[in-house]
């Protein structure tokens, strides 16, 4: 934001005002501002009453913008109308293109899940339908370790930042705790009635959350192995559960088309998000802001937390069945689809700036090109994908190359509000 150094307090106030509502730029398509925004304007009205250039209460937005013309400029010489248009359109940031860097083979089944070393960024683990967990050196791509213990496919993995533990969820109804110093399982968490699809670690409490085909979220005490809370609310298998340090501390998505944010103290839903029309297959929490993205068939949306209000509709038409989402600190959202399509989005604007098919492995069928899992490394500069051709692929950003960015249509992607 430009600094006015006190030269024109009115212009500074105007600029601050429109900066606060830039996330609500979808209002440019509406005839009238909503009531809660009018209340905010009423609070500011005494400040602006002296000159009253923005008397927009009870007026259509088009009428309210009449004073903003190209003759009204700030001290830097920029038209206030131009500045306002930039704020409401939320033009996408420029991001560097992605390309394939490395292909790793070793699993005998679909690669269902990926977990990155959260401390040193030196290794990552993958789980597969072949019931094994493999640990790979991130720099060289060489296999370091194979962990066996599950008797059915491994569906999810998560590595603790605070303990030398890794947790795995499997179709064999178990959640296992692996000691990464002993490279062996040390605890089993019994209690699910069917396959477990997802597991996550609470960032501040000694709890893990797991969920799966039995449609409930269970919270386990890590040390005692007891299920301390069972969250009931979904009506179909749960595909992903995430933990956050602040309310809502638990977020889950399900085949029942809903995303639920949970009140952990009351053990009941805080908000049930019903905007999706088909099964919600994955959710991804933004690492730098309190928001979450969710994906369904041809549908990706992001939600503001804790209230669960819609932030952005992503340009996800014709994207197929989206299985996996992840987002890095540079506001790049990745979506991997059943047909092998990799799509990269600007998280704030919803603009899809790059999309292409994954590299098909020699000898694999066309139908074996689906992307099932994904994870950025800790720097956000590398992307790891697990695929149905049993391969693991590492993608990297190119900083010096030019590519043909997909055109941006601000009508297709709703802007933040």
C-alpha positions in Angstrom: 0.0 0.0 0.0 1.3 3.4 -0.9 2.2 5.8 1.9 0.7 9.3 1.8 2.8 10.8 4.5 -0.1 12.8 5.8 -0.3 14.9 2.6 -4.0 14.1 1.9 -5.8 12.4 4.9 -9.0 12.0 2.8 -7.2 10.0 0.1 -5.5 7.9 2.6 -8.8 7.1 4.3 -10.4 6.3 1.0 -7.5 4.0 0.1 -7.7 2.2 3.4 -11.4 1.8 3.1 -11.3 0.1 -0.3 -8.4 -2.0 0.7 -10.6 -3.5 3.4 -13.3 -4.5 0.9 -11.1 -5.7 -1.9 -11.9 -9.3 -0.9 -15.5 -8.5 -1.5 -15.1 -7.7 -5.1 -17.9 -9.9 -6.3 -20.2 -7.1 -5.2 -19.5 -5.3 -8.5 -22.0 -7.6 -10.0 -24.7 -6.8 -7.5 -27.1 -3.9 -7.5 -26.7 -3.0 -3.8 -24.2 -3.5 -1.1 -25.2 -6.1 1.6 -26.4 -4.9 5.0 -23.3 -5.9 7.0 -21.1 -3.9 4.7 -23.4 -1.0 5.0 -23.0 -1.2 8.8 -19.2 -0.9 8.4 -19.7 2.1 6.1 -22.0 3.7 8.7 -19.3 3.3 11.3 -16.9 5.2 9.0 -19.4 7.8 7.8 -18.5 10.4 10.5 -14.9 10.4 9.1 -16.0 10.9 5.5 -18.9 13.3 6.2 -16.8 16.4 5.8 -16.4 16.0 2.0 -18.7 13.0 1.4 -17.2 11.9 -1.9 -18.3 8.2 -1.2 -21.8 8.5 0.0 -22.7 4.9 -1.0 -25.2 4.0 1.7 -28.5 2.8 0.2 -27.2 3.4 -3.3 -26.5 1.0 -6.1 -22.7 0.4 -6.5 -22.7 1.9 -10.0 -24.1 5.2 -8.5 -21.7 5.1 -5.6 -18.7 5.0 -8.0 -19.7 8.1 -9.9 -17.2 10.3 -7.9 -14.4 7.9 -8.8 -13.3 9.2 -12.2 -10.0 9.6 -13.9 -9.7 13.2 -12.7 -9.4 12.1 -9.1 -5.9 11.0 -8.4 -3.7 10.1 -5.5 -0.4 11.7 -4.7 1.4 9.1 -6.8 -0.7 10.1 -9.8 -2.8 7.0 -10.1 -6.4 7.3 -10.8 -8.6 6.3 -7.8 -10.9 4.6 -10.3 -8.0 2.5 -11.7 -6.9 1.7 -8.1 -10.4 0.6 -7.2 -10.8 -1.6 -10.3 -7.5 -3.3 -9.4 -8.7 -4.0 -5.9 -12.1 -5.5 -6.9 -10.9 -7.6 -9.8 -8.2 -9.4 -7.8 -6.0 -10.0 -10.8 -4.0 -13.2 -10.4 -0.4 -13.2 -9.4 2.2 -14.4 -11.9 3.5 -17.8 -11.0 6.4 -19.8 -12.5 5.6 -22.9 -14.6 6.0 -26.5 -13.4 7.7 -29.4 -15.2 8.6 -33.0 -14.5 11.9 -33.4 -12.6 12.1 -37.0 -11.5 10.2 -40.3 -11.7 10.6 -42.8 -8.9 9.4 -46.5 -9.1 9.3 -49.1 -6.4 5.7 -49.7 -5.3 3.7 -52.6 -6.6 0.3 -50.9 -6.3 -1.3 -47.5 -6.6 0.5 -44.8 -4.6 -2.3 -43.6 -2.3 -0.6 -41.1 0.0 2.5 -39.0 0.5 4.0 -37.4 3.7 6.9 -35.0 3.7 9.6 -34.7 6.4 8.2 -31.6 8.2 11.5 -30.8 10.0 14.5 -31.1 7.7 12.8 -31.6 4.3 15.2 -34.5 3.6 12.9 -37.4 3.0 9.3 -38.3 2.3 7.2 -41.4 2.8 4.6 -43.0 0.5 1.8 -45.5 1.2 0.4 -47.8 -1.4 -2.2 -50.4 -2.2 0.6 -53.0 -1.9 0.2 -52.5 1.9 3.7 -51.1 2.4 5.1 -47.7 3.4 8.3 -46.7 1.7 10.7 -43.9 2.8 12.6 -42.1 0.1 15.6 -39.8 0.1 14.2 -36.5 -1.3 17.4 -35.3 -3.0 18.4 -38.5 -4.8 15.0 -40.3 -5.0 16.6 -43.5 -3.6 14.7 -45.9 -1.4 15.8 -45.7 2.2 13.4 -48.0 4.0 10.4 -50.2 3.5 7.9 -50.5 6.4 5.6 -53.5 6.6 2.8 -54.0 9.1 -0.5 -53.3 7.5 -2.3 -56.2 5.8 -4.3 -54.0 3.4 -3.7 -50.9 1.4 -2.3 -47.8 3.1 -4.6 -44.8 2.5 -3.0 -41.9 4.4 0.2 -40.9 6.2 1.2 -38.0 8.4 4.5 -37.2 10.1 4.6 -35.4 13.4 6.6 -32.2 13.8 6.9 -32.6 17.6 7.5 -36.3 18.0 9.6 -38.9 16.1 6.4 -40.5 15.0 4.6 -41.2 11.7 1.0 -42.3 11.6 -0.6 -44.4 8.9 -4.3 -45.2 8.1 -5.2 -48.4 6.3 -8.1 -50.4 4.8 -7.4 -53.0 7.5 -9.3 -50.8 10.0 -6.1 -49.8 11.8 -4.2 -46.6 12.5 -0.6 -47.4 13.3 2.0 -45.3 15.0 5.6 -45.8 13.7 8.7 -44.9 15.7 11.0 -43.3 13.2 14.0 -43.9 15.4 13.3 -47.7 15.6 11.7 -47.9 12.2 8.9 -50.1 13.7 5.3 -49.8 14.7 4.8 -49.2 18.4 1.1 -48.6 18.7 -2.1 -49.7 17.0 -5.4 -47.7 17.4 -8.4 -50.1 17.3 -12.0 -48.8 17.0 -13.0 -48.1 13.5 -15.6 -50.5 12.1 -14.3 -50.4 8.5 -11.3 -49.1 6.4 -9.6 -45.9 7.6 -9.1 -43.4 4.8 -7.4 -40.5 6.5 -5.4 -39.5 9.5 -4.0 -36.2 10.8 -2.1 -34.9 13.9 -3.4 -32.1 16.0 -0.7 -29.4 15.9 -0.8 -28.5 19.6 -2.5 -31.3 21.5 -1.4 -35.0 21.9 -4.2 -36.1 19.7 -4.6 -37.7 16.2 -7.8 -37.6 14.2 -8.8 -40.4 11.9 -11.9 -41.2 9.7 -13.0 -43.5 7.0 -15.7 -45.7 5.7 -17.7 -45.8 8.9 -18.5 -42.1 8.5 -17.2 -41.0 12.0 -14.2 -39.0 13.0 -12.3 -40.4 16.0 -9.8 -38.5 18.1 -7.2 -40.6 19.8 -4.9 -39.9 22.7 -1.5 -40.7 21.2 0.0 -42.3 24.3 -3.0 -44.2 25.8 -4.4 -45.3 22.4 -7.9 -44.5 23.6 -10.5 -42.9 21.4 -11.3 -39.8 23.5 -13.9 -38.2 21.2 -16.1 -39.6 18.4 -17.6 -37.0 16.0 -20.8 -38.1 14.4 -22.4 -36.1 11.6 -21.4 -37.4 8.1 -23.7 -39.8 6.3 -21.2 -41.4 4.0 -17.5 -42.4 4.0 -15.1 -39.6 5.0 -12.3 -38.9 2.6 -10.1 -36.4 4.4 -9.7 -34.9 7.9 -7.5 -32.0 8.9 -6.5 -30.5 12.2 -5.8 -26.9 12.9 -4.6 -25.1 16.1 -7.6 -22.9 16.4 -11.4 -23.4 16.1 -12.5 -25.2 14.0 -9.8 -27.6 15.2 -11.2 -30.4 13.1 -12.3 -30.2 9.4 -13.6 -33.2 7.4 -15.0 -33.9 4.0 -17.1 -36.8 2.8 -18.9 -38.6 0.0 -22.1 -37.1 1.3 -21.1 -33.9 -0.5 -20.4 -31.9 2.7 -17.5 -30.3 4.4 -17.9 -30.1 8.2 -16.0 -27.9 10.7 -16.3 -29.4 14.1 -16.6 -27.8 17.6 -14.2 -30.0 19.5 -15.4 -29.0 23.0 -19.1 -29.7 22.2 -18.2 -32.7 20.0 -20.7 -31.5 17.3 -20.6 -29.8 13.9 -19.8 -26.1 14.0 -20.7 -25.5 10.3 -21.9 -27.9 7.6 -20.9 -26.6 4.2 -23.2 -27.9 1.5 -22.1 -26.0 -1.6 -20.6 -29.0 -3.4 -23.0 -31.3 -5.5 -20.9 -34.4 -5.5 -18.5 -36.3 -3.2 -15.8 -34.1 -1.7 -12.6 -36.0 -2.1 -10.0 -33.8 -0.5 -9.4 -30.7 1.5 -6.2 -28.6 1.9 -5.5 -26.1 4.6 -3.5 -23.0 3.5 -0.2 -22.8 5.3 -0.2 -19.0 5.7 -3.8 -18.0 6.2 -6.8 -19.4 8.0 -8.6 -20.9 5.1 -9.2 -24.3 3.5 -9.8 -25.5 -0.1 -12.0 -28.4 -1.0 -12.5 -30.3 -4.2 -15.2 -32.3 -5.9 -15.9 -33.3 -9.5 -15.3 -30.2 -11.6 -15.5 -28.1 -8.5 -12.8 -26.5 -6.3 -13.7 -23.9 -3.7 -11.9 -22.2 -0.8 -13.5 -21.3 2.5 -12.7 -18.6 5.1 -12.3 -19.9 8.6 -13.6 -20.1 11.2 -17.0 -19.1 9.9 -16.8 -21.3 6.8 -17.9 -18.7 4.3 -17.1 -19.0 0.6 -13.9 -17.2 -0.5 -13.2 -18.3 -4.0 -14.6 -20.4 -6.8 -11.7 -21.8 -8.9 -11.8 -22.2 -12.7 -12.2 -25.9 -12.5 -14.6 -26.6 -15.4 -13.7 -29.7 -17.4 -11.1 -30.7 -14.8 -12.5 -34.2 -14.3 -12.8 -36.0 -11.0 -10.3 -34.3 -8.7 -8.7 -36.6 -6.2 -6.1 -34.5 -4.4 -5.4 -30.9 -3.4 -2.4 -29.2 -1.9 -1.4 -25.6 -1.5 2.0 -24.0 -0.8 3.0 -20.7 1.0 3.4 -19.0 -2.4 -0.4 -19.2 -3.0 -0.1 -22.0 -5.6 -2.9 -24.6 -5.4 -2.4 -27.9 -7.1 -5.2 -30.2 -8.1 -4.7 -33.8 -9.4 -7.4 -35.6 -11.3 -8.5 -39.1 -12.2 -7.5 -38.7 -15.9 -3.9 -37.7 -15.1 -4.5 -33.9 -15.4 -2.3 -31.6 -13.2 -3.8 -28.2 -12.7 -2.1 -25.2 -11.0 -4.1 -22.3 -9.7 -3.5 -18.9 -8.2 -5.1 -19.4 -4.7 -6.4 -15.9 -4.2 -8.0 -15.3 -7.6 -9.0 -18.8 -8.5 -7.2 -18.5 -11.9 -5.9 -21.8 -13.5 -2.7 -20.7 -15.0 -1.3 -24.1 -16.1 -2.7 -27.5 -16.9 -1.3 -30.6 -18.5 -1.3 -34.4 -18.5 1.1 -36.4 -16.4 3.8 -38.4 -18.2 2.6 -41.9 -18.8 5.0 -44.7 -17.7 6.1 -47.1 -20.4 4.0 -50.3 -20.4 1.1 -48.7 -18.4 -2.4 -48.4 -19.8 -4.1 -45.1 -20.6 -6.4 -45.7 -17.7 -3.5 -45.9 -15.3 -2.7 -42.2 -15.5 -4.7 -41.0 -12.5 -3.3 -38.8 -9.8 -4.3 -40.0 -6.3 -2.1 -38.0 -3.9 0.1 -35.0 -3.7 2.3 -32.9 -1.4 4.5 -29.9 -1.7 7.8 -30.0 0.1 8.5 -27.6 2.9 9.9 -24.9 0.6 6.9 -25.1 -1.8 9.3 -25.4 -4.8 8.8 -29.1 -5.4 5.6 -31.1 -5.8 5.4 -34.8 -5.3 2.5 -36.8 -6.8 1.5 -40.5 -6.3 -0.2 -42.1 -9.3 -2.2 -45.1 -10.4 0.7 -46.3 -12.7 2.5 -47.1 -9.3 5.0 -44.3 -9.9 6.0 -41.3 -7.8 6.8 -38.1 -9.7 8.6 -35.0 -8.5 7.8 -31.7 -10.3 9.7 -28.5 -10.0 9.2 -24.9 -10.9 11.2 -23.3 -13.7 12.2 -19.7 -12.9 13.8 -18.7 -16.1 11.5 -20.2 -18.7 8.5 -18.7 -20.4 5.3 -20.6 -21.0 1.9 -19.9 -22.4 -0.2 -19.1 -19.4 -3.9 -20.0 -19.7 -6.1 -16.9 -20.2 -7.8 -15.5 -17.2 -11.6 -15.1 -17.2 -12.7 -13.1 -14.1 -16.3 -14.2 -14.7 -15.5 -17.9 -14.4 -13.6 -17.5 -11.2 -15.4 -15.6 -8.5 -13.2 -13.1 -6.7 -12.7 -13.1 -3.0 -15.2 -11.5 -0.7 
